[in-house]
Structure formats: C-alpha cells, structure tokens
C-alpha cells in the first residue's frame, strides 16, 4: 500500500478528519490534504507527529 493510502487509512481508522489531525500535530488542514494524495512530503518531524497522533508507528505509515 502506498504511503498516502496508509496515512489516510490510519486517520480514518482513528475516526479523525483531516482538520482534527492537522490541529493535533500543529499543521494546516491543507497540508494534510496534500500529503494524503502524495502531492507533498512531510518533514521527518511531522511524520513522527502524525504517527504519534494516530497512535501508529511511523514506519507503518511512511516509507522513510
């Protein structure tokens, strides 16, 4: 499964909207909306923040 699909799947599994995830990690909703279809790449710090917010190890969501 592609990274963008894993990010969205983890978010949906937790019952979160893009806005809720963005607020938890200190990003704008538009940034999450870019990451999910693969139109942007989060920094390593933001990858870890999103993984923490989703209670999922970063390696399960992101390729690197």
mmCIF file of the N, C-alpha and C atoms, coordinates in Angstrom:
data_MODEL
# 
_entry.id   MODEL 
# 
loop_
_atom_site.group_PDB 
_atom_site.id 
_atom_site.type_symbol 
_atom_site.label_atom_id 
_atom_site.label_alt_id 
_atom_site.label_comp_id 
_atom_site.label_asym_id 
_atom_site.label_entity_id 
_atom_site.label_seq_id 
_atom_site.pdbx_PDB_ins_code 
_atom_site.Cartn_x 
_atom_site.Cartn_y 
_atom_site.Cartn_z 
_atom_site.occupancy 
_atom_site.B_iso_or_equiv 
_atom_site.pdbx_formal_charge 
_atom_site.auth_seq_id 
_atom_site.auth_comp_id 
_atom_site.auth_asym_id 
_atom_site.auth_atom_id 
_atom_site.pdbx_PDB_model_num 
ATOM 1   N N  . UNK A 1 1  ? 0.854   -1.173 0.000  1.00 0.00 ? 1  UNK A N  1 
ATOM 2   C CA . UNK A 1 1  ? 0.000   0.000  0.000  1.00 0.00 ? 1  UNK A CA 1 
ATOM 3   C C  . UNK A 1 1  ? 0.901   1.237  0.000  1.00 0.00 ? 1  UNK A C  1 
ATOM 4   N N  . UNK A 1 2  ? 0.568   2.217  -0.797 1.00 0.00 ? 2  UNK A N  1 
ATOM 5   C CA . UNK A 1 2  ? 1.353   3.445  -0.888 1.00 0.00 ? 2  UNK A CA 1 
ATOM 6   C C  . UNK A 1 2  ? 1.241   4.251  0.404  1.00 0.00 ? 2  UNK A C  1 
ATOM 7   N N  . UNK A 1 3  ? 2.280   5.039  0.668  1.00 0.00 ? 3  UNK A N  1 
ATOM 8   C CA . UNK A 1 3  ? 2.306   5.854  1.884  1.00 0.00 ? 3  UNK A CA 1 
ATOM 9   C C  . UNK A 1 3  ? 1.056   6.692  2.034  1.00 0.00 ? 3  UNK A C  1 
ATOM 10  N N  . UNK A 1 4  ? 0.648   7.359  0.954  1.00 0.00 ? 4  UNK A N  1 
ATOM 11  C CA . UNK A 1 4  ? -0.526  8.228  1.060  1.00 0.00 ? 4  UNK A CA 1 
ATOM 12  C C  . UNK A 1 4  ? -1.765  7.432  1.449  1.00 0.00 ? 4  UNK A C  1 
ATOM 13  N N  . UNK A 1 5  ? -1.897  6.219  0.950  1.00 0.00 ? 5  UNK A N  1 
ATOM 14  C CA . UNK A 1 5  ? -3.040  5.384  1.324  1.00 0.00 ? 5  UNK A CA 1 
ATOM 15  C C  . UNK A 1 5  ? -2.952  4.945  2.783  1.00 0.00 ? 5  UNK A C  1 
ATOM 16  N N  . UNK A 1 6  ? -1.744  4.675  3.257  1.00 0.00 ? 6  UNK A N  1 
ATOM 17  C CA . UNK A 1 6  ? -1.573  4.269  4.657  1.00 0.00 ? 6  UNK A CA 1 
ATOM 18  C C  . UNK A 1 6  ? -1.874  5.421  5.605  1.00 0.00 ? 6  UNK A C  1 
ATOM 19  N N  . UNK A 1 7  ? -1.473  6.629  5.237  1.00 0.00 ? 7  UNK A N  1 
ATOM 20  C CA . UNK A 1 7  ? -1.754  7.795  6.075  1.00 0.00 ? 7  UNK A CA 1 
ATOM 21  C C  . UNK A 1 7  ? -3.256  8.013  6.186  1.00 0.00 ? 7  UNK A C  1 
ATOM 22  N N  . UNK A 1 8  ? -3.937  8.007  5.077  1.00 0.00 ? 8  UNK A N  1 
ATOM 23  C CA . UNK A 1 8  ? -5.389  8.210  5.105  1.00 0.00 ? 8  UNK A CA 1 
ATOM 24  C C  . UNK A 1 8  ? -6.074  7.066  5.845  1.00 0.00 ? 8  UNK A C  1 
ATOM 25  N N  . UNK A 1 9  ? -5.645  5.835  5.598  1.00 0.00 ? 9  UNK A N  1 
ATOM 26  C CA . UNK A 1 9  ? -6.263  4.681  6.254  1.00 0.00 ? 9  UNK A CA 1 
ATOM 27  C C  . UNK A 1 9  ? -6.107  4.768  7.770  1.00 0.00 ? 9  UNK A C  1 
ATOM 28  N N  . UNK A 1 10 ? -4.921  5.157  8.234  1.00 0.00 ? 10 UNK A N  1 
ATOM 29  C CA . UNK A 1 10 ? -4.696  5.281  9.678  1.00 0.00 ? 10 UNK A CA 1 
ATOM 30  C C  . UNK A 1 10 ? -5.571  6.383  10.263 1.00 0.00 ? 10 UNK A C  1 
ATOM 31  N N  . UNK A 1 11 ? -5.684  7.489  9.546  1.00 0.00 ? 11 UNK A N  1 
ATOM 32  C CA . UNK A 1 11 ? -6.515  8.602  10.016 1.00 0.00 ? 11 UNK A CA 1 
ATOM 33  C C  . UNK A 1 11 ? -7.980  8.201  10.093 1.00 0.00 ? 11 UNK A C  1 
ATOM 34  N N  . UNK A 1 12 ? -8.480  7.569  9.053  1.00 0.00 ? 12 UNK A N  1 
ATOM 35  C CA . UNK A 1 12 ? -9.887  7.149  9.019  1.00 0.00 ? 12 UNK A CA 1 
ATOM 36  C C  . UNK A 1 12 ? -10.152 6.093  10.087 1.00 0.00 ? 12 UNK A C  1 
ATOM 37  N N  . UNK A 1 13 ? -9.214  5.172  10.279 1.00 0.00 ? 13 UNK A N  1 
ATOM 38  C CA . UNK A 1 13 ? -9.360  4.134  11.303 1.00 0.00 ? 13 UNK A CA 1 
ATOM 39  C C  . UNK A 1 13 ? -9.523  4.745  12.694 1.00 0.00 ? 13 UNK A C  1 
ATOM 40  N N  . UNK A 1 14 ? -8.846  5.850  12.935 1.00 0.00 ? 14 UNK A N  1 
ATOM 41  C CA . UNK A 1 14 ? -8.955  6.542  14.224 1.00 0.00 ? 14 UNK A CA 1 
ATOM 42  C C  . UNK A 1 14 ? -10.172 7.459  14.287 1.00 0.00 ? 14 UNK A C  1 
ATOM 43  N N  . UNK A 1 15 ? -10.924 7.534  13.192 1.00 0.00 ? 15 UNK A N  1 
ATOM 44  C CA . UNK A 1 15 ? -12.132 8.353  13.175 1.00 0.00 ? 15 UNK A CA 1 
ATOM 45  C C  . UNK A 1 15 ? -11.854 9.844  13.145 1.00 0.00 ? 15 UNK A C  1 
ATOM 46  N N  . UNK A 1 16 ? -10.718 10.225 12.574 1.00 0.00 ? 16 UNK A N  1 
ATOM 47  C CA . UNK A 1 16 ? -10.329 11.635 12.530 1.00 0.00 ? 16 UNK A CA 1 
ATOM 48  C C  . UNK A 1 16 ? -10.563 12.235 11.159 1.00 0.00 ? 16 UNK A C  1 
ATOM 49  N N  . UNK A 1 17 ? -10.885 13.515 11.166 1.00 0.00 ? 17 UNK A N  1 
ATOM 50  C CA . UNK A 1 17 ? -10.923 14.273 9.919  1.00 0.00 ? 17 UNK A CA 1 
ATOM 51  C C  . UNK A 1 17 ? -9.517  14.809 9.660  1.00 0.00 ? 17 UNK A C  1 
ATOM 52  N N  . UNK A 1 18 ? -9.302  15.308 8.463  1.00 0.00 ? 18 UNK A N  1 
ATOM 53  C CA . UNK A 1 18 ? -8.018  15.937 8.165  1.00 0.00 ? 18 UNK A CA 1 
ATOM 54  C C  . UNK A 1 18 ? -7.790  17.131 9.087  1.00 0.00 ? 18 UNK A C  1 
ATOM 55  N N  . UNK A 1 19 ? -8.834  17.886 9.358  1.00 0.00 ? 19 UNK A N  1 
ATOM 56  C CA . UNK A 1 19 ? -8.721  19.049 10.235 1.00 0.00 ? 19 UNK A CA 1 
ATOM 57  C C  . UNK A 1 19 ? -8.321  18.631 11.647 1.00 0.00 ? 19 UNK A C  1 
ATOM 58  N N  . UNK A 1 20 ? -8.921  17.581 12.157 1.00 0.00 ? 20 UNK A N  1 
ATOM 59  C CA . UNK A 1 20 ? -8.585  17.122 13.508 1.00 0.00 ? 20 UNK A CA 1 
ATOM 60  C C  . UNK A 1 20 ? -7.125  16.687 13.595 1.00 0.00 ? 20 UNK A C  1 
ATOM 61  N N  . UNK A 1 21 ? -6.662  15.939 12.601 1.00 0.00 ? 21 UNK A N  1 
ATOM 62  C CA . UNK A 1 21 ? -5.264  15.511 12.595 1.00 0.00 ? 21 UNK A CA 1 
ATOM 63  C C  . UNK A 1 21 ? -4.349  16.724 12.501 1.00 0.00 ? 21 UNK A C  1 
ATOM 64  N N  . UNK A 1 22 ? -4.675  17.644 11.622 1.00 0.00 ? 22 UNK A N  1 
ATOM 65  C CA . UNK A 1 22 ? -3.857  18.846 11.458 1.00 0.00 ? 22 UNK A CA 1 
ATOM 66  C C  . UNK A 1 22 ? -3.741  19.614 12.769 1.00 0.00 ? 22 UNK A C  1 
ATOM 67  N N  . UNK A 1 23 ? -4.851  19.774 13.462 1.00 0.00 ? 23 UNK A N  1 
ATOM 68  C CA . UNK A 1 23 ? -4.833  20.505 14.731 1.00 0.00 ? 23 UNK A CA 1 
ATOM 69  C C  . UNK A 1 23 ? -3.992  19.789 15.784 1.00 0.00 ? 23 UNK A C  1 
ATOM 70  N N  . UNK A 1 24 ? -4.046  18.476 15.803 1.00 0.00 ? 24 UNK A N  1 
ATOM 71  C CA . UNK A 1 24 ? -3.263  17.709 16.777 1.00 0.00 ? 24 UNK A CA 1 
ATOM 72  C C  . UNK A 1 24 ? -1.759  17.829 16.556 1.00 0.00 ? 24 UNK A C  1 
ATOM 73  N N  . UNK A 1 25 ? -1.363  17.967 15.308 1.00 0.00 ? 25 UNK A N  1 
ATOM 74  C CA . UNK A 1 25 ? 0.073   17.989 15.006 1.00 0.00 ? 25 UNK A CA 1 
ATOM 75  C C  . UNK A 1 25 ? 0.603   19.384 14.688 1.00 0.00 ? 25 UNK A C  1 
ATOM 76  N N  . UNK A 1 26 ? -0.256  20.386 14.737 1.00 0.00 ? 26 UNK A N  1 
ATOM 77  C CA . UNK A 1 26 ? 0.196   21.754 14.510 1.00 0.00 ? 26 UNK A CA 1 
ATOM 78  C C  . UNK A 1 26 ? 0.424   22.112 13.058 1.00 0.00 ? 26 UNK A C  1 
ATOM 79  N N  . UNK A 1 27 ? -0.344  21.493 12.177 1.00 0.00 ? 27 UNK A N  1 
ATOM 80  C CA . UNK A 1 27 ? -0.266  21.798 10.751 1.00 0.00 ? 27 UNK A CA 1 
ATOM 81  C C  . UNK A 1 27 ? -1.585  22.397 10.287 1.00 0.00 ? 27 UNK A C  1 
ATOM 82  N N  . UNK A 1 28 ? -1.596  22.853 9.052  1.00 0.00 ? 28 UNK A N  1 
ATOM 83  C CA . UNK A 1 28 ? -2.836  23.330 8.447  1.00 0.00 ? 28 UNK A CA 1 
ATOM 84  C C  . UNK A 1 28 ? -3.517  22.152 7.754  1.00 0.00 ? 28 UNK A C  1 
ATOM 85  N N  . UNK A 1 29 ? -4.830  22.213 7.697  1.00 0.00 ? 29 UNK A N  1 
ATOM 86  C CA . UNK A 1 29 ? -5.585  21.142 7.044  1.00 0.00 ? 29 UNK A CA 1 
ATOM 87  C C  . UNK A 1 29 ? -5.123  20.944 5.603  1.00 0.00 ? 29 UNK A C  1 
ATOM 88  N N  . UNK A 1 30 ? -4.801  22.027 4.924  1.00 0.00 ? 30 UNK A N  1 
ATOM 89  C CA . UNK A 1 30 ? -4.372  21.934 3.528  1.00 0.00 ? 30 UNK A CA 1 
ATOM 90  C C  . UNK A 1 30 ? -3.088  21.108 3.396  1.00 0.00 ? 30 UNK A C  1 
ATOM 91  N N  . UNK A 1 31 ? -2.238  21.135 4.417  1.00 0.00 ? 31 UNK A N  1 
ATOM 92  C CA . UNK A 1 31 ? -1.018  20.327 4.359  1.00 0.00 ? 31 UNK A CA 1 
ATOM 93  C C  . UNK A 1 31 ? -1.350  18.842 4.420  1.00 0.00 ? 31 UNK A C  1 
ATOM 94  N N  . UNK A 1 32 ? -2.259  18.472 5.308  1.00 0.00 ? 32 UNK A N  1 
ATOM 95  C CA . UNK A 1 32 ? -2.687  17.069 5.381  1.00 0.00 ? 32 UNK A CA 1 
ATOM 96  C C  . UNK A 1 32 ? -3.332  16.671 4.059  1.00 0.00 ? 32 UNK A C  1 
ATOM 97  N N  . UNK A 1 33 ? -4.128  17.564 3.497  1.00 0.00 ? 33 UNK A N  1 
ATOM 98  C CA . UNK A 1 33 ? -4.813  17.250 2.238  1.00 0.00 ? 33 UNK A CA 1 
ATOM 99  C C  . UNK A 1 33 ? -3.824  17.104 1.089  1.00 0.00 ? 33 UNK A C  1 
ATOM 100 N N  . UNK A 1 34 ? -2.642  17.650 1.210  1.00 0.00 ? 34 UNK A N  1 
ATOM 101 C CA . UNK A 1 34 ? -1.599  17.449 0.189  1.00 0.00 ? 34 UNK A CA 1 
ATOM 102 C C  . UNK A 1 34 ? -0.839  16.147 0.423  1.00 0.00 ? 34 UNK A C  1 
ATOM 103 N N  . UNK A 1 35 ? -0.590  15.829 1.689  1.00 0.00 ? 35 UNK A N  1 
ATOM 104 C CA . UNK A 1 35 ? 0.172   14.616 1.994  1.00 0.00 ? 35 UNK A CA 1 
ATOM 105 C C  . UNK A 1 35 ? -0.584  13.355 1.588  1.00 0.00 ? 35 UNK A C  1 
ATOM 106 N N  . UNK A 1 36 ? -1.880  13.324 1.843  1.00 0.00 ? 36 UNK A N  1 
ATOM 107 C CA . UNK A 1 36 ? -2.646  12.092 1.600  1.00 0.00 ? 36 UNK A CA 1 
ATOM 108 C C  . UNK A 1 36 ? -2.648  11.644 0.141  1.00 0.00 ? 36 UNK A C  1 
ATOM 109 N N  . UNK A 1 37 ? -2.797  12.535 -0.833 1.00 0.00 ? 37 UNK A N  1 
ATOM 110 C CA . UNK A 1 37 ? -2.728  12.049 -2.219 1.00 0.00 ? 37 UNK A CA 1 
ATOM 111 C C  . UNK A 1 37 ? -1.302  12.028 -2.780 1.00 0.00 ? 37 UNK A C  1 
ATOM 112 N N  . UNK A 1 38 ? -0.310  12.308 -1.932 1.00 0.00 ? 38 UNK A N  1 
ATOM 113 C CA . UNK A 1 38 ? 1.076   12.250 -2.374 1.00 0.00 ? 38 UNK A CA 1 
ATOM 114 C C  . UNK A 1 38 ? 1.558   13.492 -3.092 1.00 0.00 ? 38 UNK A C  1 
ATOM 115 N N  . UNK A 1 39 ? 0.871   14.617 -2.915 1.00 0.00 ? 39 UNK A N  1 
ATOM 116 C CA . UNK A 1 39 ? 1.291   15.859 -3.572 1.00 0.00 ? 39 UNK A CA 1 
ATOM 117 C C  . UNK A 1 39 ? 2.282   16.650 -2.726 1.00 0.00 ? 39 UNK A C  1 
ATOM 118 N N  . UNK A 1 40 ? 2.638   16.129 -1.595 1.00 0.00 ? 40 UNK A N  1 
ATOM 119 C CA . UNK A 1 40 ? 3.611   16.773 -0.719 1.00 0.00 ? 40 UNK A CA 1 
ATOM 120 C C  . UNK A 1 40 ? 4.239   15.725 0.176  1.00 0.00 ? 40 UNK A C  1 
ATOM 121 N N  . UNK A 1 41 ? 5.393   16.053 0.726  1.00 0.00 ? 41 UNK A N  1 
ATOM 122 C CA . UNK A 1 41 ? 6.093   15.126 1.608  1.00 0.00 ? 41 UNK A CA 1 
ATOM 123 C C  . UNK A 1 41 ? 6.325   15.800 2.953  1.00 0.00 ? 41 UNK A C  1 
ATOM 124 N N  . UNK A 1 42 ? 5.831   15.213 4.024  1.00 0.00 ? 42 UNK A N  1 
ATOM 125 C CA . UNK A 1 42 ? 6.045   15.812 5.340  1.00 0.00 ? 42 UNK A CA 1 
ATOM 126 C C  . UNK A 1 42 ? 7.500   15.670 5.789  1.00 0.00 ? 42 UNK A C  1 
ATOM 127 N N  . UNK A 1 43 ? 7.922   16.601 6.614  1.00 0.00 ? 43 UNK A N  1 
ATOM 128 C CA . UNK A 1 43 ? 9.269   16.526 7.195  1.00 0.00 ? 43 UNK A CA 1 
ATOM 129 C C  . UNK A 1 43 ? 9.324   15.326 8.140  1.00 0.00 ? 43 UNK A C  1 
ATOM 130 N N  . UNK A 1 44 ? 10.523  14.875 8.474  1.00 0.00 ? 44 UNK A N  1 
ATOM 131 C CA . UNK A 1 44 ? 10.626  13.769 9.435  1.00 0.00 ? 44 UNK A CA 1 
ATOM 132 C C  . UNK A 1 44 ? 9.917   14.079 10.758 1.00 0.00 ? 44 UNK A C  1 
ATOM 133 N N  . UNK A 1 45 ? 10.023  15.324 11.206 1.00 0.00 ? 45 UNK A N  1 
ATOM 134 C CA . UNK A 1 45 ? 9.363   15.712 12.456 1.00 0.00 ? 45 UNK A CA 1 
ATOM 135 C C  . UNK A 1 45 ? 7.849   15.603 12.333 1.00 0.00 ? 45 UNK A C  1 
ATOM 136 N N  . UNK A 1 46 ? 7.315   16.062 11.206 1.00 0.00 ? 46 UNK A N  1 
ATOM 137 C CA . UNK A 1 46 ? 5.866   15.994 11.012 1.00 0.00 ? 46 UNK A CA 1 
ATOM 138 C C  . UNK A 1 46 ? 5.384   14.560 10.813 1.00 0.00 ? 46 UNK A C  1 
ATOM 139 N N  . UNK A 1 47 ? 6.212   13.732 10.204 1.00 0.00 ? 47 UNK A N  1 
ATOM 140 C CA . UNK A 1 47 ? 5.861   12.310 10.086 1.00 0.00 ? 47 UNK A CA 1 
ATOM 141 C C  . UNK A 1 47 ? 5.686   11.710 11.473 1.00 0.00 ? 47 UNK A C  1 
ATOM 142 N N  . UNK A 1 48 ? 6.636   12.019 12.364 1.00 0.00 ? 48 UNK A N  1 
ATOM 143 C CA . UNK A 1 48 ? 6.570   11.464 13.715 1.00 0.00 ? 48 UNK A CA 1 
ATOM 144 C C  . UNK A 1 48 ? 5.376   12.024 14.472 1.00 0.00 ? 48 UNK A C  1 
ATOM 145 N N  . UNK A 1 49 ? 5.103   13.310 14.320 1.00 0.00 ? 49 UNK A N  1 
ATOM 146 C CA . UNK A 1 49 ? 3.946   13.914 14.995 1.00 0.00 ? 49 UNK A CA 1 
ATOM 147 C C  . UNK A 1 49 ? 2.645   13.260 14.535 1.00 0.00 ? 49 UNK A C  1 
ATOM 148 N N  . UNK A 1 50 ? 2.520   13.048 13.219 1.00 0.00 ? 50 UNK A N  1 
ATOM 149 C CA . UNK A 1 50 ? 1.300   12.416 12.705 1.00 0.00 ? 50 UNK A CA 1 
ATOM 150 C C  . UNK A 1 50 ? 1.183   10.986 13.215 1.00 0.00 ? 50 UNK A C  1 
ATOM 151 N N  . UNK A 1 51 ? 2.289   10.252 13.201 1.00 0.00 ? 51 UNK A N  1 
ATOM 152 C CA . UNK A 1 51 ? 2.270   8.876  13.698 1.00 0.00 ? 51 UNK A CA 1 
ATOM 153 C C  . UNK A 1 51 ? 1.858   8.840  15.164 1.00 0.00 ? 51 UNK A C  1 
ATOM 154 N N  . UNK A 1 52 ? 2.405   9.752  15.961 1.00 0.00 ? 52 UNK A N  1 
ATOM 155 C CA . UNK A 1 52 ? 2.045   9.809  17.380 1.00 0.00 ? 52 UNK A CA 1 
ATOM 156 C C  . UNK A 1 52 ? 0.563   10.114 17.549 1.00 0.00 ? 52 UNK A C  1 
ATOM 157 N N  . UNK A 1 53 ? 0.059   11.076 16.793 1.00 0.00 ? 53 UNK A N  1 
ATOM 158 C CA . UNK A 1 53 ? -1.354  11.454 16.892 1.00 0.00 ? 53 UNK A CA 1 
ATOM 159 C C  . UNK A 1 53 ? -2.265  10.301 16.488 1.00 0.00 ? 53 UNK A C  1 
ATOM 160 N N  . UNK A 1 54 ? -1.779  9.469  15.570 1.00 0.00 ? 54 UNK A N  1 
ATOM 161 C CA . UNK A 1 54 ? -2.566  8.334  15.093 1.00 0.00 ? 54 UNK A CA 1 
ATOM 162 C C  . UNK A 1 54 ? -2.276  7.059  15.889 1.00 0.00 ? 54 UNK A C  1 
ATOM 163 N N  . UNK A 1 55 ? -1.415  7.165  16.896 1.00 0.00 ? 55 UNK A N  1 
ATOM 164 C CA . UNK A 1 55 ? -1.042  6.027  17.743 1.00 0.00 ? 55 UNK A CA 1 
ATOM 165 C C  . UNK A 1 55 ? -0.599  4.832  16.903 1.00 0.00 ? 55 UNK A C  1 
ATOM 166 N N  . UNK A 1 56 ? 0.232   5.134  15.903 1.00 0.00 ? 56 UNK A N  1 
ATOM 167 C CA . UNK A 1 56 ? 0.736   4.121  14.984 1.00 0.00 ? 56 UNK A CA 1 
ATOM 168 C C  . UNK A 1 56 ? 2.223   4.375  14.762 1.00 0.00 ? 56 UNK A C  1 
ATOM 169 N N  . UNK A 1 57 ? 3.056   3.354  14.766 1.00 0.00 ? 57 UNK A N  1 
ATOM 170 C CA . UNK A 1 57 ? 4.475   3.585  14.494 1.00 0.00 ? 57 UNK A CA 1 
ATOM 171 C C  . UNK A 1 57 ? 4.671   4.247  13.123 1.00 0.00 ? 57 UNK A C  1 
ATOM 172 N N  . UNK A 1 58 ? 5.572   5.213  13.075 1.00 0.00 ? 58 UNK A N  1 
ATOM 173 C CA . UNK A 1 58 ? 5.811   5.949  11.827 1.00 0.00 ? 58 UNK A CA 1 
ATOM 174 C C  . UNK A 1 58 ? 6.181   5.011  10.680 1.00 0.00 ? 58 UNK A C  1 
ATOM 175 N N  . UNK A 1 59 ? 6.940   3.964  10.972 1.00 0.00 ? 59 UNK A N  1 
ATOM 176 C CA . UNK A 1 59 ? 7.361   3.059  9.899  1.00 0.00 ? 59 UNK A CA 1 
ATOM 177 C C  . UNK A 1 59 ? 6.187   2.323  9.261  1.00 0.00 ? 59 UNK A C  1 
ATOM 178 N N  . UNK A 1 60 ? 5.071   2.208  9.979  1.00 0.00 ? 60 UNK A N  1 
ATOM 179 C CA . UNK A 1 60 ? 3.894   1.550  9.403  1.00 0.00 ? 60 UNK A CA 1 
ATOM 180 C C  . UNK A 1 60 ? 3.144   2.463  8.439  1.00 0.00 ? 60 UNK A C  1 
ATOM 181 N N  . UNK A 1 61 ? 3.370   3.767  8.558  1.00 0.00 ? 61 UNK A N  1 
ATOM 182 C CA . UNK A 1 61 ? 2.665   4.730  7.704  1.00 0.00 ? 61 UNK A CA 1 
ATOM 183 C C  . UNK A 1 61 ? 3.555   5.230  6.575  1.00 0.00 ? 61 UNK A C  1 
ATOM 184 N N  . UNK A 1 62 ? 4.807   5.548  6.921  1.00 0.00 ? 62 UNK A N  1 
ATOM 185 C CA . UNK A 1 62 ? 5.701   6.205  5.972  1.00 0.00 ? 62 UNK A CA 1 
ATOM 186 C C  . UNK A 1 62 ? 6.825   5.282  5.537  1.00 0.00 ? 62 UNK A C  1 
ATOM 187 N N  . UNK A 1 63 ? 7.240   5.425  4.284  1.00 0.00 ? 63 UNK A N  1 
ATOM 188 C CA . UNK A 1 63 ? 8.309   4.593  3.736  1.00 0.00 ? 63 UNK A CA 1 
ATOM 189 C C  . UNK A 1 63 ? 9.654   4.896  4.366  1.00 0.00 ? 63 UNK A C  1 
ATOM 190 N N  . UNK A 1 64 ? 9.887   6.156  4.694  1.00 0.00 ? 64 UNK A N  1 
ATOM 191 C CA . UNK A 1 64 ? 11.183  6.516  5.290  1.00 0.00 ? 64 UNK A CA 1 
ATOM 192 C C  . UNK A 1 64 ? 11.025  7.646  6.265  1.00 0.00 ? 64 UNK A C  1 
# 
